[in-house]
């Protein structure tokens, strides 16, 4: 049974999510703060979540800080932020701290469920011969590409590449699951979650610009008709 940890200081929301997720066959634990979540994760009971639904604005320790602590100690449990903070900078910060997805409140449960399924699907272990190498210090290496999620910086063959926040978010999304094809809809949902004016063409334009900025390393972003875009560490 897939295990989900819900961390939110709104008790009613925790219970709503628990009820609906358990109705879908998930095993759920809830915590009303980041500190309580750390105790649950470090409690020695052997219970480990397959995914964490995490609020941002909570008491002394924020969701961002909790995610940063978990990633800093090598915990790669998928994290989906559920938060009222809907600014672009907040979303970028969330992804920089290791988020696998970012959902703004208010939300519909079917949206949360779809995102959970998508994140769990793409977080399945990759074949070690094909996965980009992720280092404990927050660096992802893919061929000649180096993505530092702490500094929010990218280099291609040793040269710093200046990316827009959208380009950076697209690259991070693909780098976390190398060789996995992301449809245009999945990219739009992750990078433009609340922008109804974004369409397939917007994704294609951003990918084209990203490839150009990455120079020779841009060849690692591949397209497969009917499937979408993927980052290929082994492309020569």
N, C-alpha and C positions, 0 to 999 in steps of 0.2 A: 504494500500500500504506500502510495506517495505521501510523504510527510511535508506539511507546510507550517512554518512558524509565522504568526501574524503579530507584528509589533506596532502598537498604536495606543496613544493615551486616551482615545475615545472608546470607553468600554462598550457602548452600544454598537459602534462600528465593528469592534472585535467580535462581538457575539453574532452580528449579522453575517460577517464573513465566515465565521466558524460554522454556523448553521448551513449556509449555502455550499461551502466547500465539502463539508461532511456529507451533504446530500448528493454530491457528485462523486463520492467515494474516496475523498482525501482524509488523511489523519491530520488533525489540526491541534496545535497548541497556541495559546495567545499570551502575550505579555503587554503590560500597559506602560512600558518604558524601556529605554535602551539598556539601563542597568539590569533590570530584571531579565532581559533577553540574554545578556552576558552570563548571568547566573545559570540560566537554563542551558545555555550552550556549554558551559564549563562545569555543569553540576555532577558529572561523572555517572549519570544514569545510563549512558549509552544511546540516548535518544538524539538523533541528528536529523535536522530537516533536509529535505531535498531542494527546498526553495524557501526564501524569506520574503514576506510582504512587509515593507518597512516604511513607516511614517518618517517625516523629516523633523518637524517641530515638536520636540518632546523634552520637557524638563531640563535637567542639568546636561545630559548627554544627548546630542541631536542624532538623527538617523544618519546624516552625513558622517559624523564622527564615529558612529558605530561601524558603518561600512568601511571606513578608513582603517579602523582597528582590525577588523576581520581580514581585510585584504593584506594589511601589513604583516600579519602573522601567518599568511599563506592559506587562509580559509577561502576557497573559491566557490562556496555555496552560492548559487544564483540568487541575485537580489533584484526585486522589483520595488521601486519607490512608489508609494501611494501618498500624495501630498497636495496641499492647497497651493504650494509654491509653484506657479506656472510660468515664471519668467524664463527666457532663453538662457540666461546666465545660470539660473538654478538648475536647469536641465543639463547643461554642459558640465556643471560642477558634479551633479549626480553621476553622470557617466564617467567623469574623471576619477571619482572615488570607487569605481568598480561596478556601477549599476548595470544590470542586463536589460532593464527596461525602466520606463518612467511614466507613471500614469497620474494625471492631475484630478483632484477632487473638484466637483462631484463626479462620480463615475457610475456606469451601469455594471452590474455583476457579470453579465455575459461578456463584457469587454475585458474585465479582470480575468475571467476564466480562459478566454481565448489567448490572452497574453501569457498566462501561466503555462498553458499547453505549448505555445510557441517557444518560450524560453526553455522549458524542460526538454523539448525536442532538439533544439540546437545546442544544448549544453551537454548532450551525451558525449562521452569520451571519444576523441578523435584517434585515429591510428597514429601511434607515436612517430612513424616515419613521415607523416604529412602535416602534423600540427606545428603551428608557429610556436617558437619557444618563448614561454612567459616566465619572466624572472620574478623573484620574490620582492624586488624593489619597485615593482610597478612598471616594468619595461616589457614590451612585446616585440619580439624580433621576427621578421618575416623576410627571408632573403636579405636584400640590402636595405630593407626598411626597418627603422627603429622607432617605436612609438613609446614615449615616456608619459604615462598617464598622470604621474604626479606633477610634472612640469608642464603637461599639456603641450608637448613639443614633438615634432616629427623630423627625422633626418632620412635622407635617401642617399645611400652610398657615401655617408659621412657629411653630406651637405644639408644644412637646415632648410626646411621647407615651410613657407608661411601659408597656412591654411585658414579658411574661414571656419567659424564654429560648426557649420553644417557639414562641410567637407571633413573636418576632424571627426565629427560624430559618426559619419558614414564609414570612415576608415576604421575607427575603433570597433564599430559594430561587426564589420567583416573580419577584423583581425582576431576577435575573440573566438570565432568559429571558422577557422580557415578551411577552405575547400567546400564550405557549405553555401549553397546558392540561396540568396535572399531575393524574394520577389520585390517588385517596385512597391507593392502595397505594404510589405513588411518594413521596407526602408522608410516609407512615408510615415507609417505608424510610429516608428521608433524615433525618427528625427524631426518630424513635423506633426506631433500628436494632436494638436488642436487647430490646425490650419486647413480649413475646408477648401481653400483656393489652390492648394498644391495638387499637382497631377503627375502622371507618369513622365511627362516632358521635363518637369522640374528635376526629377531624379536623374534622368539621362543627362541633363545639362550639368548638374553637379558632378556626376561621375566623369564626364568628359573633361571638365576643368581639373578634377582631382588627378586623373591620369596624366594630364599635361604637366601639372606642377611636380609630379613625382618623377618626371623624366623617364629614363630607361626602366625604373622600377614600376612605372605605371602599367607595364605589361602584365603585372601580377593580378591586376583587376580584370577578370575575364567575364564574358557574357555568354549565356547559353539561352537561345531562343526558347521561350515558354517556361523558363526556370528562374531567370534573373541574373544577378551579379554575385561573384564570389572572389575572395582573395586567395590566390594560389601560390603558396610558398615555393613550390617546386617548378614553377614556370621558368623556362630559360629564354 
